[in-house]
Amino acid sequence: MAQVAAWKKQQGTPVDDPAREKVLLLRIEGLAAQYDLAPEMAREFMAAQIEAAKSLQRAYLAGDLPWPESAAQPTPLLQIRDALD
């Protein structure tokens, strides 16, 4: 999450991205249904993961967590997203 926070800081992008979050949550519901899992439970789980990630990003940006060396040269967000997706 430090890489994501570093990229957002460099680009002046907010931590919250409601449009992206909506897409991810809809995607996880669809995947859950494909695997006979409860879509609403999968959505709740993913929403909690998203909130945890945003909390970490905010902590880095607020200086509450030390930046790791890997965040010195932020990786482009699309590359990070490809790795996470």
N, C-alpha and C positions, 0 to 999 in steps of 0.2 A: 504494500500500500504506500510505502514511502515513494516509490517510483511514480505512482499515480499522482500523489500529492505534489511531488516536485514538478511534474509536467504541468499540472493545473496551476501551480504557483507561477511558473515561467510564462504560461500563456494567459494568465489572468482569468482563468476559467473557474466558475464556482464549483464547490464540492458536489452540490446537488445537481442531478441531471434527470428530472422527472420523465422526460420523453424516453431516454435510454432505459431507465428503470422499468417503465411500463412495458417496453419491448421485451426486456429480459424476463419479467414476470409472466407475460403471456407465453413466451417461449417455453418456460419451465412447466407451465400448466399443460401445454401440448405434449411435451416430452413425458410428463408424468402419466398422462392418459394413455400414451402409446405403450407404456410399461405396466399398465394396470395398477398404478399408484394413485392415491387420492390427490387430484390436482390442487385442491385448496390447501392441503397440508404441504405440498411441495412449494406452493406460492408463499405460504407463511414462512417456511424454512428459508427460501431464497430472500424474502424481504428482510428477514433477520440478518442474513449474511451481508446484504447490501448496507443495512444500517450500521453493522459492525465495521464494515470497510470505511464508511463515511466518518464514523467516530475516530478511527485511526487517522484518516486523512486530516481531519480537523485538529487532532492532537499534534500532528507534525507541523501543520501550518501555524498553530498557536505557540509552538515552541515547547509544548509539554512533553514531547518525545524527541530524543536526539536524532538528527538525520544520519542515516548510514552513509558510508562512502559511496555506495552504489547510486545514491540519489544526486550526487554532484553533477553528473551529466544525464539529465532525464531522458529516458527512452520515449520516443513518440508514443502517444496514447494508443494509436491504432495497433501498434506492435504489442503493447501490453494487453490490450483487449483480445487480440488474436490468441495470445498465450493463455488467457483466462477462459476464453470461450471454448 
